[in-house]
Amino acid sequence: MTLPPPPDRLDLIFAALADPTRRRVLSMLLEDDMAVSDVAQPFEVSLAAISKHLGVLAAAGLIRQERRGRITWCKLDPGGMRTASVWMQGFGQFDPVDLDDFERFLQTQMGDDDDQDA
């Protein structure tokens, strides 16, 4: 039997996922690793604001950041999502998270957010 993750870890994960900007960042990182400046490019916020979002995602264990020279790269860390998935499976109502399904979900959510802005 697998032990459940500590509640504070789940709090960090779900708090990180609660923000639409952070969900959009995760969707972008599903495609490939990205430099912080590339992550920030499609958003109309400062680099500092995106860096804060990335810090929240990293603290939740959803992404990893790696410094290569002067550039910080971001990469998905599927272990964080797996932690949430395992917890939800404990309720017997949820299937394991399929990252392809999760990507489609994020794209749907991003499309809905874009429609509301128009």
C-alpha positions, 0 to 999 in steps of 0.5 A: 500500500502506498502512503498518501502524500503529506497534506501540505504537499497536496495543498501546494499542488492544488494551489498551483493548479488553481491559477489559469496562468500557471495551468497555461504554463504547464500546458506550454511545458508539455510541448518541450522544455523552455527558457524562462524568457520564452515562457514569459513571451506569450503573457502580458505580464512582467518577467518578474510575475512569470518568475513568481508563477514558476516559483509556485509551480517549482515549490509544488513539484510540478516543474523543475528549473535548471540554470544553464549558463545565464539562462534558466530552463523550465521542465515539467516534473510529472512526479508532482502531478502523479502525487495528486493523481495518486491521492485522487485515486484513493477516492476510487472515482478517478482514473490515473492521469493520462498526460495526453488527456491532461494536455487536451484538458489544459487546451480546452481550459485555455481556449475557454479563458481566451473566449472570456477575454474577447 
